[in-house]
Amino acid sequence: MQETLTKAEYLFTTILVPVLWKVVGAILLWIVGGWLIGFASRVLREAMSARKLDNTLTAYVDASLRVILRIVLLLAVLSVFGVETTSFVALAAAAGVAIGAAWGGLLANFAAGIFLIILRPFKVGDMISAAGVTGDVREIGLFATTLDTPDNVRVTVGNNKIFSDNIINYTNNPYRRVDLKAQLAHTVDPKDAAARIKAKLAQIPNVMNTPAPDVEIIEFNPAGTLLAVRPYCHNKDYWQVYFDTNNAILAACGEAGYPVPAPHSVLIQRAG
């Protein structure tokens, strides 16, 4: 009986106690490490918010930092139990290569998303045209960007497709030009028509005074004189100004009693 008790004590003191201490140490390390990761994450978010950095960039950096620190913490916990972590690092690297090869397109979108966030060719709320889509930016994600088109359709486009294409930002500048044309008949004085159209443009809401609207002769064609009508406005007022300008051209020509423009041709008939 004494011998059996001695063996039990031996097992308890030499095996169970060290294991228990390792378990307690691992639990404490996980708890303290988790608290430190949370603290580091809060400090990082506050620092980035104080510098008024983009929310998407802040969320991305914060998530990346948490993942990296959690992996480091997990390796530290495994090392407490005497587990060789070198093999895990090599395995993770190999898995990363395999995943990178399989998800090349996804990683390309991820990398493009980082560049879109850092370089900021557009921001949420801007109206852009890229990758064959025109619309208002609703979200710049890590892998894709969401836009609402003018006909109220939501489109999600991969970031790599956007970043590899030409990006047209309609909102970035304080104003844009509306390009329209007014066809006049041969008998109409273009200077008189231009003055009448300019007077109508001045009455349209949201048309800018500086720069002033342009109404100039753009070409002469078989129907008569063609005027370029170009008012300026903010992007948010573009379509309102566009349609109002068309109505202004119609009203100016109608009030002046201008004839309807039509192509003229001369028929020469030779005798014999």
Secondary structure, 3 states (H helix, E strand, C coil): CHHHHHHHHHHHHHHHHHHHHHHHHHHHHHHHHHHHHHHHHHHHHHHHHHCCCCHHHHHHHHHHHHHHHHHHHHHHHHHHCCCCCHHHHHHHHHHHHHHHHHCHHHHHHHHHHHHHHHHCCCCCCCEEEECCEEEEEEEECCCEEEEECCCCCEEEEEHHHHHCCCCEECCCCCCEECCEEEECCCCCCHHHHHHHHHHHHCCCCCCCCCCCCEEEEEEEECCEEEEEEECEECHHHHHHHHHHHHHHHHHHHHHHCCCCCCCCCCCCCCCC
